[in-house]
Amino acid sequence: MSTVVVVELTILMPCLNEAETLATCITKALGYLERSGIAGEVLIADNGSTDGSQRIATDLGARVVDVAEKGYGSALIGGIDSALGEYVIMGDADDSYDFSELDGFVERLRAGDDLVMGNRFLGGIEPGAMPPLHKYLGNPVLSTIGRFLFHSPIKDFHCGLRGFNRRIIQELHLQTTGMEFASEMVVKSTLGGRRVSEVPTTLKKDGRSRPPHLRSWRDGWRHLRFLLIFSPRWLFLIPGASAFFLGLVGTLALAFGPVTIGGAGFSELSQLYLAALTVVGYQAVLFAILTKIYAQHEGFRIPRSRNFDRLEKRISLESAALVGIGMFLVGVLIAGTQLVEWASIGFGALDASAAFRAATPAALMMMLGAQTVMGGMFLGVLKVGLKRS
């Protein structure tokens, strides 16, 4: 007869050449499991170490899984897939987090939370443990942006020590391979309606003599880029709508003649640039709508709203084509009126300023109409029913 051992907790550490500190981290983690009486394992997701980290881990009794694809996110995804525990607590193997103090995480996980984040600003950051750029700018700003865009309760988006229900996190289908994996886990958990919470966590100066793998500006940008891409409203819709209305109002106002505001005069050249702003803004709005429809069609969990759901039900290839053709015909009508006026003077010289002021809105409406028709056609492609394997 064989006995099946149920593993409740996996303590997971991503590893890339962490020989200096790995033994300390594993010893603390194993000590915690023994002291707490939790049935668990220590799992090292090795990302191609060349300093003997794998041997150190196996000699101490940890399990090692090799992850060939490079990147912090890749290592963790590989580790999560290989973990045996119902719960996983992950943390960096640089001895900046104390793996002997995990009771707060286990308590919240057992209480039913799906994701439990450490909060270094509540638990304390030891002198020298976090660069001032990260402490006072990077982490607070990115966490504030994440909280604002996704209504997340998490105040420390990038804490490396966190625990979660393994099955729930696997259902999120996390994809990012780099440091932005930390943001993806929080964002998708929040959007998916999962129970998330925070516990105070102390961050101390890591024990390595070499520089960290983190690259401040590169990885900070990757985090910000991920947050913005998952919020098309703020990346495309709001800026695009603002540009569209400003450009359209300005273009139409200048069609009746020059305008002076605060001593500054605006005429034909201003109208041309405002028309270009209108086209760019309109394209951004269309892109935001199509992006969101595509994301929902593919099953991505992104912020929804009742207004957008109503809009999605009303727009189709046919309705977009009708609106687009109507807009295009308005432009053609204005151009036709100009043609008649030109013919009435025997196709002679026109007043250049007046002709330009009328031609610009005509060209603008034709461009917006064509964009609308093509956007509707692309929407039709998105909504084609496909059998998926």
C-alpha positions in Angstrom: 0.0 0.0 0.0 1.2 3.5 -0.8 0.6 6.6 1.3 -0.4 9.8 -0.5 1.1 12.9 1.2 -1.1 16.0 0.8 1.1 19.0 0.4 -0.5 22.1 1.8 2.2 24.7 1.2 4.9 25.2 -1.4 7.5 27.8 -0.6 8.7 28.8 -4.1 11.9 30.8 -4.9 13.0 31.8 -8.4 16.7 31.4 -8.7 19.4 32.7 -11.1 22.9 32.4 -9.6 21.9 32.9 -5.9 24.6 30.7 -4.4 25.5 33.3 -1.8 22.1 33.5 -0.2 20.2 30.5 -1.3 21.2 28.2 1.5 20.1 30.7 4.1 16.7 31.1 2.5 16.1 27.4 2.1 17.2 26.7 5.7 14.7 29.3 7.0 11.9 28.0 4.8 12.5 24.4 5.9 12.7 25.5 9.5 9.4 27.3 9.2 7.7 24.2 7.8 9.1 22.0 10.6 8.3 24.5 13.4 4.7 25.2 12.1 3.9 21.5 11.4 2.7 22.4 7.9 3.0 19.6 5.3 5.0 21.4 2.7 7.9 21.6 0.3 10.6 24.1 -0.7 10.7 24.5 -4.5 13.5 26.2 -6.4 12.6 27.4 -9.9 16.0 27.6 -11.4 16.4 29.8 -14.5 19.8 28.6 -15.7 22.2 29.1 -12.8 25.8 28.5 -13.4 27.1 28.9 -9.9 26.0 25.6 -8.4 22.7 26.9 -6.9 21.0 23.7 -8.0 23.4 21.5 -6.0 23.1 23.7 -2.9 19.3 23.4 -3.1 19.1 19.6 -3.5 21.7 19.0 -0.8 19.6 20.9 1.6 16.5 19.0 0.8 14.7 21.4 -1.6 13.2 20.3 -4.8 14.6 21.9 -8.0 12.7 22.4 -11.3 14.6 23.8 -14.3 12.9 26.5 -16.3 14.6 27.0 -19.6 12.7 30.2 -20.7 14.5 33.2 -19.3 12.9 35.8 -17.1 11.5 36.4 -13.6 7.9 35.7 -14.8 9.0 32.6 -16.7 10.7 31.1 -13.7 7.7 31.7 -11.5 5.2 30.4 -14.0 7.3 27.2 -14.3 7.6 26.9 -10.5 3.8 27.4 -10.0 3.0 24.7 -12.6 5.4 22.3 -10.8 4.3 23.1 -7.3 2.6 20.4 -5.3 1.0 22.6 -2.6 -2.5 23.8 -2.4 -1.0 27.2 -1.5 2.2 28.8 -2.7 4.2 31.4 -1.0 6.8 32.9 -3.3 9.8 35.1 -2.5 13.2 36.1 -3.8 16.2 34.0 -2.9 18.4 36.9 -2.0 17.6 36.8 1.8 15.8 40.1 1.7 12.6 38.4 3.0 12.4 36.3 6.1 11.0 32.8 5.1 10.9 31.9 8.8 8.0 34.4 9.4 5.1 33.3 7.1 2.3 32.9 9.6 0.4 36.0 8.4 0.3 34.7 4.8 -0.8 31.2 5.9 -3.5 32.5 8.2 -5.0 34.6 5.4 -4.8 31.8 2.8 -6.5 29.4 5.2 -9.2 32.0 5.8 -10.0 31.9 2.0 -8.0 34.7 0.5 -6.9 34.0 -3.1 -3.9 36.3 -3.1 -2.1 37.6 -0.1 0.5 40.4 -0.8 3.3 41.5 1.5 3.4 45.2 2.2 6.9 46.5 2.8 5.7 50.0 3.6 3.6 48.7 6.5 6.1 46.1 7.8 9.2 48.2 7.5 12.1 48.8 5.1 15.5 48.5 6.7 18.1 51.2 5.8 19.8 50.4 2.5 17.2 47.6 1.6 15.5 49.6 -1.1 17.1 52.3 -3.3 15.5 55.8 -2.7 14.4 55.9 -6.4 12.3 52.8 -5.7 11.1 53.7 -2.2 10.0 57.3 -2.9 9.1 57.2 -6.6 9.0 53.9 -8.4 6.9 51.7 -6.1 4.6 54.4 -4.7 3.8 55.9 -8.2 3.3 52.5 -9.9 1.2 51.2 -7.0 -0.9 54.4 -7.0 -1.5 54.1 -10.8 -2.5 50.4 -10.4 -4.9 51.2 -7.6 -6.5 54.0 -9.6 -6.8 52.2 -12.9 -8.1 48.9 -11.5 -9.6 49.8 -8.1 -7.2 47.5 -6.4 -6.9 47.5 -2.6 -3.2 46.6 -2.8 -0.8 49.4 -1.8 2.4 47.6 -2.6 2.1 46.1 -6.1 5.7 44.9 -6.3 6.4 43.2 -3.1 8.3 40.0 -3.9 6.9 38.1 -1.0 3.3 36.9 -1.6 1.1 33.9 -1.2 -1.8 32.6 -3.2 -4.1 29.7 -3.9 -2.3 27.8 -6.7 -5.4 26.7 -8.5 -6.9 30.1 -8.6 -3.7 31.8 -9.9 -3.4 29.1 -12.6 -6.9 30.0 -13.8 -5.7 33.5 -14.5 -3.4 32.3 -17.2 -0.5 34.6 -16.4 1.6 35.3 -19.4 4.3 37.9 -18.8 7.9 36.7 -18.6 9.7 39.6 -17.0 9.4 41.6 -13.8 6.0 42.9 -14.8 4.7 39.5 -13.8 4.3 41.0 -10.3 1.8 43.5 -11.6 0.0 41.0 -13.8 -0.8 38.8 -10.9 -2.3 41.7 -8.9 -4.2 43.2 -11.8 -5.7 39.9 -13.1 -6.6 38.8 -9.5 -8.4 42.1 -8.9 -10.2 42.1 -12.3 -11.2 38.5 -11.8 -13.0 39.4 -8.5 -10.5 37.3 -6.4 -10.1 37.9 -2.7 -6.9 39.8 -2.2 -5.4 41.2 1.0 -2.1 42.4 2.4 0.0 41.6 5.4 2.9 43.7 6.8 6.3 42.4 5.6 9.8 43.5 6.5 12.3 44.1 3.8 16.0 43.9 4.7 19.1 44.5 2.7 19.8 41.4 0.6 22.9 39.3 1.2 24.4 39.3 -2.3 27.7 41.0 -3.2 26.7 41.3 -6.9 24.1 43.8 -8.2 20.4 42.7 -8.4 18.8 41.4 -11.6 16.3 44.3 -11.4 16.9 47.2 -13.8 15.1 50.3 -12.4 14.1 52.2 -15.6 13.7 49.2 -17.9 11.6 47.2 -15.5 9.7 50.2 -14.2 8.7 51.0 -17.8 7.6 47.3 -18.3 5.4 47.6 -15.2 3.9 50.9 -16.4 3.4 49.6 -19.9 1.5 46.6 -18.7 -0.8 48.7 -16.4 -1.6 51.0 -19.3 -2.2 48.3 -21.9 -4.7 46.6 -19.6 -6.6 49.9 -19.3 -7.5 51.0 -22.8 -9.8 53.6 -21.3 -6.9 55.7 -20.0 -4.3 54.8 -22.7 -6.5 55.4 -25.7 -10.1 56.4 -25.0 -9.8 59.4 -22.7 -6.8 61.0 -24.5 -8.3 60.1 -27.9 -11.8 61.5 -27.0 -10.2 64.7 -25.7 -8.1 65.2 -28.8 -11.1 64.4 -31.1 -13.5 66.9 -29.5 -10.8 69.7 -29.2 -9.8 69.2 -32.8 -13.3 68.9 -34.2 -14.6 72.0 -32.4 -11.6 74.0 -33.5 -11.8 72.9 -37.1 -15.5 73.7 -37.4 -15.1 77.1 -35.6 -12.4 78.2 -38.0 -14.5 77.2 -41.0 -16.4 80.5 -40.4 -13.3 82.6 -40.3 -10.2 83.5 -38.2 -10.6 83.4 -34.4 -8.6 85.5 -31.9 -8.1 84.2 -28.3 -6.2 86.2 -25.8 -4.3 88.2 -28.5 -3.4 85.0 -30.4 -4.8 84.6 -33.9 -5.9 81.3 -35.3 -6.7 80.8 -39.0 -6.1 78.3 -41.9 -2.9 76.7 -40.6 -4.4 76.2 -37.2 -7.4 74.6 -38.8 -5.2 72.2 -40.7 -3.4 71.0 -37.5 -6.7 70.8 -35.6 -8.1 68.6 -38.3 -5.1 66.3 -38.0 -5.6 66.2 -34.2 -9.2 65.2 -34.8 -8.2 62.3 -37.1 -5.6 61.0 -34.6 -8.0 61.3 -31.7 -10.8 59.5 -33.6 -8.4 56.7 -34.5 -7.5 56.4 -30.8 -11.1 56.1 -29.8 -11.8 53.5 -32.4 -8.7 51.6 -31.3 -9.9 51.7 -27.7 -13.3 50.3 -28.6 -12.0 47.6 -30.9 -9.3 46.6 -28.4 -11.8 46.2 -25.6 -14.2 44.2 -27.8 -11.3 41.9 -28.9 -10.1 41.4 -25.3 -13.6 40.5 -24.1 -14.1 38.3 -27.2 -10.9 36.4 -26.3 -11.9 36.0 -22.7 -9.5 38.5 -21.1 -10.8 40.0 -17.9 -10.5 43.8 -18.3 -12.6 46.5 -16.6 -16.2 46.6 -17.9 -18.9 49.3 -17.7 -22.6 49.3 -18.4 -22.2 52.1 -20.9 -19.7 50.1 -23.0 -21.8 47.0 -22.8 -24.7 49.0 -24.3 -22.5 50.5 -27.0 -21.2 47.1 -27.9 -24.7 45.7 -28.4 -25.6 48.6 -30.7 -22.5 48.8 -33.0 -22.0 46.3 -35.8 -20.5 46.2 -39.3 -23.7 47.4 -40.8 -24.3 50.3 -38.3 -20.7 51.5 -38.6 -20.9 51.3 -42.4 -24.1 53.4 -42.4 -22.6 56.0 -40.1 -19.3 56.1 -41.9 -21.0 56.5 -45.3 -23.1 59.3 -43.9 -20.0 61.1 -42.7 -18.3 60.6 -46.0 -21.2 61.9 -47.9 -21.3 65.1 -45.7 -17.7 65.7 -46.8 -18.6 65.0 -50.5 -21.6 67.4 -50.2 -19.3 70.2 -48.9 -16.8 69.5 -51.7 -19.6 69.4 -54.3 -20.8 72.8 -53.1 -17.3 74.2 -53.6 -17.2 72.6 -57.1 -20.5 74.3 -58.0 -19.2 77.6 -56.7 -16.0 77.2 -58.7 -17.9 76.4 -61.8 -20.1 79.5 -61.4 -17.0 81.7 -61.9 -15.8 79.8 -64.9 -13.3 77.7 -62.9 -11.2 80.8 -62.2 -9.3 81.8 -59.2 -11.0 81.3 -55.8 -10.5 83.2 -52.5 -7.8 80.9 -51.2 -8.5 81.4 -47.5 -12.2 80.8 -47.8 -11.7 77.8 -50.0 -9.3 76.3 -47.6 -11.5 76.8 -44.6 -14.3 75.0 -46.3 -12.2 72.2 -47.9 -10.6 71.2 -44.6 -13.9 70.1 -42.9 -14.9 68.4 -46.1 -11.6 66.4 -46.2 -11.9 65.7 -42.5 -15.4 64.3 -42.8 -14.4 62.0 -45.6 -11.4 60.7 -43.6 -13.5 60.1 -40.5 -16.2 58.4 -42.6 -13.6 56.1 -44.2 -12.1 55.3 -40.8 -15.6 54.4 -39.4 -16.3 52.1 -42.3 -13.0 50.3 -42.0 -13.4 50.1 -38.2 -16.8 48.5 -38.7 -15.4 46.0 -41.1 -12.7 45.1 -38.6 -15.4 44.8 -36.0 -17.2 42.3 -38.3 -14.0 40.3 -38.5 -13.7 40.2 -34.6 -17.3 39.0 -34.3 -17.0 36.1 -36.8 -17.8 32.9 -34.9 -14.8 30.6 -34.9 -14.6 27.1 -33.7 -11.7 26.9 -31.2 -9.8 23.8 -30.5 
